[in-house]
Amino acid sequence: MPSFHDMPLPEVLLKALDTMQFVEPTPIQEQSIPLILAERDLLACAQTGTGKTAAFSLPMLTRLMAEPNKGALILAPTRELALQITEFVAKLTWNMPRLKPVLLIGGAPMQKQTRLLMQKPRVIVATPGRLVDHLQQRTVDLSRTALLVLDEADRMLDMGFAPQLREILKHIPEARQTLLFSATMPDDIRRLASQHLRAPAEVHVNPEKPVASRIQHVVIQTTGETKNEVLITELNQREGSVLIFARTKHRTDRLAKYLQRFGFSVTRLHGDRSQSQRESALKGFRVGTYRILVATDIAARGIDIPHIAHVINYDLPQTPEDYVHRIGRTARAGATGEALCLLIPEEHSQWRRIARMYLKDDADVARSIRDLAAPPRQALSDARARPSASPTPRVIAPRLVR
C-alpha cells in the first residue's frame, strides 16, 4: 500500500497529513487523487466513510497552490456535511490563510458570511440554497472558480436541489474541472454527469455491494403498538453510542422526549432546529454527553463520529438508497457496528426492496425475507444480547410515538 508521501503533493500538505496521522490513502483516495491532479473531470462512486473528503481536498488544494488566481467551490447537501468538509480543509490549510475555507450554510447570519466573502476567499464550501441566496444578493463572486466539487450529489438531487444547481452553474466558468462524488449511481446522477462533466474519468469503490462488510444487520419484527417497548429493550441490551432514525421532525422530537423519560441521555437533530442547536447536539453526541442521537435523514450524510456502535431504523428510510447512508454512520475507521431495523407489517415490502438491492449476496438476509411472517425477532447474523451499558430502567407502559 502506498503512502501519501508517494504522491506528488506539496510538502506543506504532507506535513499537515502527518500531523493528522493520515499515512496510507484509502482506495478512493489512491484512485482519485492522481486523476484530479491530472486535471481530469471525475465521476466517483464510493460508500460513506471511505475518505472522499480527502480524495478531493488534497488535489484541489495542490492545484490552488499552483494557480494563485483561481478558486474552488465545494457543494454539499446538508449543513452538517458542509461543516465537516470545512473543518477538514481548515486543518489542511491551518498555516495557509489565503486558502482558509469560508462556509456558507443556512441557519447562520448572512451578514457575517458577507463580510467573509468581501475578503475574496479562494475556497468556498456551501449548501446550494444559501449559495443561491448570496448570488441573488450579489455578495459572492464565482468567476474565478476553476474547480467545482459536488459532494454527495445523489443526496442533493434527492433533496430537490436540482434547480439551485442549475442556477449556480450559470455563474461558474464553463472552462473548469468538475468532480462529482456520490455514494450511489442512479440514472439521474448519470444524466447530471453527462450534462456538466467533460469526458470524466470514473472511479468505483465497492459498487456492487455498498454496505460495509463490518456491519451486522438485524431485523426485529414488531408492530406500531409494541415498537417503543422493543426499542427500550434493545437499547438496554446494547453498549455504546446509538443513532436512531425517525421519519419526521415531529416523530424525532416525540421519540427523544419519550426516551428521556426512561432515563436515557438523548439529544435530537432535524431541520427545524437552529444551527446552534444542531451543532450543540452533534458536539454533545460526539464527546459522549449524550449516548443517543435521534435524527431525521439529515444525519444520514456528513456525520463522521467513529464511536457510533449502533444505527437503529425506528422507521425504515423512504428509499432503499438512504439505507446505505444511514447505516454508514457506524463501522467507521475500521470499527464494527450494528444496523437494526424495527420492522412493522406495513414496511415489509420496503425491507424487501432494501435487502434485495444491498444485501442480496447474504444468505442470511435472503432467509429473513422468506421468514417475514416468522416469530418477532429475526437476526440476519448471530446477534448476542449485551448487558445494559447503564442502569437505565426498562419500559413498563410504553406509548406509541406517532
C-alpha positions as CSV (number, residue, x, y, z in Angstrom):
1,M,0.0,0.0,0.0
2,P,1.5,3.4,-1.0
3,S,1.6,6.3,1.3
4,F,0.6,9.9,0.7
5,H,4.4,10.7,0.5
6,D,4.5,8.7,-2.7
7,M,2.1,11.1,-4.3
8,P,3.1,14.5,-5.9
9,L,1.6,16.6,-3.1
10,P,3.1,19.8,-1.7
11,E,5.3,19.4,1.4
12,V,3.0,21.6,3.4
13,L,0.1,19.3,2.8
14,L,2.1,16.2,3.6
15,K,3.1,17.8,6.9
16,A,-0.5,18.5,7.7
17,L,-1.4,14.9,6.9
18,D,1.4,13.7,9.2
19,T,0.0,15.8,12.0
20,M,-3.5,14.4,11.4
21,Q,-2.0,10.9,11.3
22,F,-3.1,10.2,7.8
23,V,-0.5,7.8,6.5
24,E,-2.0,5.4,3.8
25,P,-4.5,6.6,1.3
26,T,-7.8,4.7,1.2
27,P,-8.8,3.1,-2.2
28,I,-11.0,6.1,-3.2
29,Q,-8.1,8.4,-2.4
30,E,-5.5,6.3,-4.1
31,Q,-7.5,6.1,-7.3
32,S,-8.9,9.6,-7.4
33,I,-6.0,11.9,-6.4
34,P,-3.8,11.1,-9.5
35,L,-6.7,11.7,-11.8
36,I,-7.7,15.0,-10.2
37,L,-4.0,16.1,-10.2
38,A,-4.1,15.5,-14.0
39,E,-7.0,17.9,-14.1
40,R,-9.5,15.3,-15.3
41,D,-13.1,15.7,-14.6
42,L,-14.1,12.8,-12.3
43,L,-17.2,10.7,-11.6
44,A,-16.6,8.8,-8.4
45,C,-18.8,6.3,-6.5
46,A,-17.9,5.1,-3.1
47,Q,-19.9,4.4,0.1
48,T,-19.8,6.8,3.0
49,G,-16.9,6.7,5.4
50,T,-14.3,5.8,2.7
51,G,-12.4,9.1,2.7
52,K,-14.0,11.1,-0.1
53,T,-13.3,14.4,1.5
54,A,-9.5,13.9,1.4
55,A,-9.8,12.4,-2.0
56,F,-10.9,15.8,-3.5
57,S,-9.4,18.2,-0.9
58,L,-5.8,17.3,-1.3
59,P,-5.5,17.6,-5.2
60,M,-7.8,20.7,-5.0
61,L,-5.5,22.5,-2.7
62,T,-2.5,21.3,-4.7
63,R,-3.9,22.9,-7.8
64,L,-4.9,26.2,-6.0
65,M,-1.3,26.5,-4.6
66,A,0.0,26.3,-8.1
67,E,-2.6,28.7,-9.5
68,P,-2.9,31.6,-7.0
69,N,-5.6,33.4,-9.1
70,K,-8.0,30.5,-9.1
71,G,-10.6,29.4,-6.6
72,A,-12.7,26.3,-5.8
73,L,-16.3,25.7,-4.8
74,I,-17.5,22.6,-2.9
75,L,-21.2,22.0,-2.7
76,A,-22.8,19.7,-0.1
77,P,-26.4,18.8,0.5
78,T,-26.6,19.4,4.3
79,R,-25.2,21.9,6.8
80,E,-23.5,19.0,8.7
81,L,-21.6,17.7,5.7
82,A,-20.6,21.2,4.7
83,L,-19.3,21.9,8.2
84,Q,-17.4,18.6,8.3
85,I,-15.7,19.4,4.9
86,T,-14.9,22.9,6.1
87,E,-13.3,21.6,9.3
88,F,-11.2,19.1,7.3
89,V,-10.0,21.7,4.8
90,A,-9.2,24.1,7.6
91,K,-6.9,21.5,9.2
92,L,-5.1,21.0,6.0
93,T,-4.6,24.8,5.5
94,W,-4.1,26.0,9.1
95,N,-0.9,27.7,8.0
96,M,-2.1,28.9,4.6
97,P,-4.5,31.8,5.4
98,R,-5.2,32.5,1.8
99,L,-6.7,29.0,1.4
100,K,-8.8,29.1,4.5
101,P,-12.3,27.9,3.6
102,V,-15.4,30.0,4.0
103,L,-18.6,28.2,5.0
104,L,-21.9,29.3,3.5
105,I,-24.9,27.5,5.1
106,G,-28.4,28.3,6.2
107,G,-29.2,29.0,9.8
108,A,-26.1,31.2,10.1
109,P,-26.0,35.0,9.8
110,M,-25.9,36.3,6.2
111,Q,-24.1,39.4,7.4
112,K,-21.1,37.5,8.8
113,Q,-20.9,35.4,5.7
114,T,-21.0,38.5,3.5
115,R,-18.1,40.1,5.5
116,L,-16.0,36.9,4.9
117,L,-16.9,36.9,1.2
118,M,-15.6,40.5,0.9
119,Q,-12.1,39.1,1.6
120,K,-12.4,37.2,-1.7
121,P,-11.8,33.6,-0.3
122,R,-10.4,31.1,-2.7
123,V,-12.2,28.1,-1.2
124,I,-15.9,28.2,-0.6
125,V,-17.9,25.4,1.0
126,A,-21.7,25.8,0.7
127,T,-25.1,24.3,0.7
128,P,-26.9,25.1,-2.6
129,G,-29.8,27.1,-1.0
130,R,-27.6,29.5,0.9
131,L,-25.2,30.0,-2.0
132,V,-28.1,31.0,-4.3
133,D,-29.2,33.5,-1.6
134,H,-25.7,35.1,-1.9
135,L,-25.8,35.0,-5.7
136,Q,-29.2,36.8,-5.6
137,Q,-27.8,39.5,-3.3
138,R,-24.6,39.7,-5.4
139,T,-22.4,39.1,-2.4
140,V,-20.4,36.2,-3.8
141,D,-18.2,36.1,-6.9
142,L,-17.7,32.7,-8.6
143,S,-16.0,33.9,-11.7
144,R,-12.6,32.6,-10.6
145,T,-13.8,29.1,-9.9
146,A,-11.5,26.6,-11.6
147,L,-12.6,23.6,-9.7
148,L,-16.2,22.5,-8.7
149,V,-16.9,19.7,-6.3
150,L,-20.3,18.2,-6.0
151,D,-20.2,16.0,-2.8
152,E,-23.0,13.5,-2.1
153,A,-24.5,14.5,-5.4
154,D,-27.2,11.8,-5.2
155,R,-28.5,13.3,-1.9
156,M,-28.5,16.8,-3.4
157,L,-30.9,15.6,-6.1
158,D,-33.0,13.6,-3.6
159,M,-33.4,16.8,-1.6
160,G,-34.6,18.7,-4.6
161,F,-31.6,20.9,-5.2
162,A,-31.5,20.5,-9.0
163,P,-33.0,24.0,-9.6
164,Q,-30.4,25.6,-7.3
165,L,-27.6,23.6,-9.0
166,R,-28.7,24.9,-12.4
167,E,-28.7,28.5,-11.1
168,I,-25.2,28.1,-9.5
169,L,-23.7,26.6,-12.7
170,K,-24.7,29.8,-14.6
171,H,-22.2,31.7,-12.5
172,I,-19.2,29.4,-12.8
173,P,-16.9,29.4,-15.8
174,E,-17.5,26.5,-18.3
175,A,-13.7,26.0,-18.5
176,R,-13.5,24.3,-15.2
177,Q,-12.6,21.0,-13.6
178,T,-15.7,19.3,-12.2
179,L,-15.6,16.5,-9.6
180,L,-18.8,14.6,-8.8
181,F,-18.8,12.3,-5.8
182,S,-21.7,10.1,-4.9
183,A,-22.4,7.0,-2.7
184,T,-24.8,5.7,-5.3
185,M,-25.0,6.0,-9.0
186,P,-28.7,6.2,-10.1
187,D,-29.7,7.3,-13.6
188,D,-30.3,11.0,-12.6
189,I,-26.6,11.2,-11.4
190,R,-25.5,9.7,-14.8
191,R,-27.6,12.4,-16.5
192,L,-26.1,15.1,-14.3
193,A,-22.6,13.9,-15.1
194,S,-23.3,13.8,-18.9
195,Q,-24.5,17.4,-18.8
196,H,-21.8,19.0,-16.8
197,L,-18.7,16.8,-16.8
198,R,-16.2,16.7,-19.8
199,A,-15.1,13.2,-20.7
200,P,-14.8,12.2,-17.0
201,A,-12.7,9.5,-15.6
202,E,-14.7,7.1,-13.4
203,V,-13.8,5.6,-10.1
204,H,-15.9,3.0,-8.4
205,V,-15.1,1.5,-5.0
206,N,-17.2,-1.5,-4.0
207,P,-20.0,-0.5,-6.3
208,E,-21.7,-3.9,-6.3
209,K,-22.4,-4.1,-2.6
210,P,-22.2,-0.7,-0.9
211,V,-22.9,-1.9,2.6
212,A,-19.9,-2.0,5.0
213,S,-18.9,-5.6,5.5
214,R,-18.2,-4.9,9.2
215,I,-21.8,-4.1,9.9
216,Q,-24.1,-6.7,11.4
217,H,-27.7,-6.4,10.0
218,V,-30.6,-7.2,12.3
219,V,-34.3,-7.0,11.7
220,I,-36.9,-7.2,14.5
221,Q,-40.5,-7.6,13.6
222,T,-42.9,-5.7,15.7
223,T,-46.0,-3.6,15.5
224,G,-46.8,0.1,15.8
225,E,-48.2,-0.6,19.3
226,T,-45.2,-2.5,20.6
227,K,-42.4,-0.8,18.8
228,N,-41.4,1.5,21.7
229,E,-41.3,-1.4,24.1
230,V,-39.0,-3.3,21.7
231,L,-36.8,-0.2,21.3
232,I,-36.3,0.2,25.1
233,T,-35.5,-3.5,25.4
234,E,-32.9,-3.3,22.6
235,L,-31.3,-0.1,24.0
236,N,-30.9,-1.8,27.4
237,Q,-29.2,-4.8,25.8
238,R,-26.6,-2.7,23.9
239,E,-23.5,-0.9,24.8
240,G,-22.1,2.2,23.1
241,S,-23.4,5.2,21.2
242,V,-26.7,4.8,19.3
243,L,-28.0,6.8,16.3
244,I,-31.8,6.4,15.8
245,F,-33.5,7.4,12.6
246,A,-37.1,8.6,12.6
247,R,-39.2,9.5,9.6
248,T,-40.3,13.1,10.5
249,K,-39.2,16.0,12.6
250,H,-42.3,15.6,14.9
251,R,-41.6,11.9,15.5
252,T,-38.0,12.7,16.2
253,D,-39.0,15.2,18.9
254,R,-41.6,12.9,20.4
255,L,-39.2,9.9,20.4
256,A,-36.4,11.8,22.0
257,K,-38.6,13.1,24.8
258,Y,-40.0,9.6,25.3
259,L,-36.6,8.1,25.8
260,Q,-35.6,10.9,28.2
261,R,-38.5,9.9,30.4
262,F,-36.9,6.5,30.8
263,G,-33.5,7.8,31.9
264,F,-31.6,7.7,28.6
265,S,-29.2,10.5,27.8
266,V,-30.7,11.7,24.5
267,T,-30.4,14.6,22.1
268,R,-32.1,15.3,18.7
269,L,-31.3,16.6,15.3
270,H,-33.6,17.7,12.5
271,G,-34.1,20.6,10.0
272,D,-36.3,22.7,12.3
273,R,-33.6,23.1,14.9
274,S,-31.4,26.2,14.7
275,Q,-27.8,25.9,13.6
276,S,-26.5,26.4,17.1
277,Q,-28.9,23.7,18.4
278,R,-27.7,21.3,15.7
279,E,-24.1,22.0,16.4
280,S,-24.7,21.6,20.1
281,A,-26.5,18.3,19.6
282,L,-23.7,16.9,17.4
283,K,-21.0,18.1,19.8
284,G,-22.7,16.6,22.8
285,F,-23.2,13.3,21.0
286,R,-19.6,13.3,19.7
287,V,-18.0,13.9,23.2
288,G,-20.3,11.5,25.0
289,T,-22.5,13.9,26.8
290,Y,-25.4,12.1,25.1
291,R,-25.4,8.4,24.4
292,I,-28.3,8.5,21.9
293,L,-28.9,10.9,19.0
294,V,-32.5,10.7,17.5
295,A,-32.5,12.3,14.0
296,T,-34.2,12.5,10.6
297,D,-32.3,11.7,7.5
298,I,-30.4,14.9,7.9
299,A,-28.0,12.8,9.9
300,A,-27.6,10.2,7.2
301,R,-24.8,12.2,5.5
302,G,-21.9,14.2,6.7
303,I,-21.7,12.9,10.3
304,D,-18.3,11.3,10.9
305,I,-18.3,10.1,14.5
306,P,-16.2,7.0,14.8
307,H,-17.7,5.7,18.1
308,I,-21.3,5.1,16.9
309,A,-21.8,1.4,17.7
310,H,-25.4,1.0,16.6
311,V,-27.7,2.6,14.0
312,I,-31.4,1.9,14.7
313,N,-34.0,2.4,12.0
314,Y,-37.0,3.3,14.1
315,D,-38.7,4.0,10.8
316,L,-37.4,2.5,7.6
317,P,-36.0,5.0,5.1
318,Q,-38.2,6.3,2.3
319,T,-35.9,5.0,-0.4
320,P,-33.5,2.0,-0.5
321,E,-30.6,4.3,-1.3
322,D,-31.0,6.0,2.0
323,Y,-30.4,2.8,3.9
324,V,-26.8,2.6,3.0
325,H,-26.3,6.2,4.0
326,R,-27.9,5.7,7.4
327,I,-26.0,2.5,8.3
328,G,-22.8,4.1,7.0
329,R,-22.7,6.2,10.2
330,T,-21.5,3.1,12.1
331,A,-18.5,0.8,11.4
332,R,-16.3,3.8,10.6
333,A,-12.5,4.0,10.9
334,G,-12.1,0.2,10.9
335,A,-14.6,-0.4,13.7
336,T,-17.5,-2.8,13.6
337,G,-21.1,-1.8,14.1
338,E,-24.7,-3.0,14.0
339,A,-27.7,-1.8,11.9
340,L,-31.1,-2.6,13.5
341,C,-34.5,-2.2,11.8
342,L,-37.7,-2.2,13.8
343,L,-40.0,-3.6,11.2
344,I,-43.8,-3.2,11.3
345,P,-46.1,-5.1,8.9
346,E,-46.6,-2.1,6.7
347,E,-42.9,-1.9,6.0
348,H,-42.3,-5.5,4.8
349,S,-42.2,-4.6,1.1
350,Q,-39.9,-1.7,1.8
351,W,-37.5,-4.0,3.6
352,R,-37.6,-6.5,0.7
353,R,-36.5,-3.7,-1.7
354,I,-33.7,-2.7,0.6
355,A,-32.4,-6.3,1.2
356,R,-32.5,-7.2,-2.5
357,M,-30.6,-4.1,-3.5
358,Y,-27.9,-4.0,-0.9
359,L,-27.7,-7.4,0.8
360,K,-28.6,-9.8,-1.9
361,D,-25.4,-11.8,-1.6
362,D,-26.0,-12.5,2.1
363,A,-27.8,-15.9,2.5
364,D,-29.0,-14.9,6.0
365,V,-30.7,-11.8,4.6
366,A,-32.4,-13.9,1.9
367,R,-33.6,-16.2,4.6
368,S,-35.0,-13.3,6.6
369,I,-37.0,-12.2,3.6
370,R,-38.7,-15.6,3.3
371,D,-39.3,-15.6,7.1
372,L,-41.0,-12.3,7.4
373,A,-44.1,-13.9,8.9
374,A,-42.0,-15.8,11.5
375,P,-41.6,-15.0,15.2
376,P,-40.9,-11.4,16.3
377,R,-37.1,-11.4,16.2
378,Q,-35.2,-12.3,13.1
379,A,-31.5,-11.8,13.3
380,L,-29.6,-11.6,10.0
381,S,-26.4,-12.7,11.6
382,D,-25.6,-14.1,15.0
383,A,-26.6,-11.3,17.4
384,R,-26.0,-11.8,21.1
385,A,-27.7,-9.9,23.8
386,R,-25.4,-7.5,25.5
387,P,-25.6,-6.3,29.1
388,S,-27.1,-2.9,29.7
389,A,-24.5,-0.2,29.5
390,S,-26.1,1.7,32.3
391,P,-28.8,1.1,34.9
392,T,-31.5,2.5,32.6
393,P,-35.0,1.5,33.7
394,R,-36.9,-0.8,31.4
395,V,-40.2,0.3,29.9
396,I,-43.4,-0.6,31.8
397,A,-46.2,1.0,29.8
398,P,-44.8,2.4,26.6
399,R,-46.8,4.9,24.5
400,L,-47.0,4.8,20.7
401,V,-44.9,7.6,19.1
402,R,-47.0,8.9,16.2
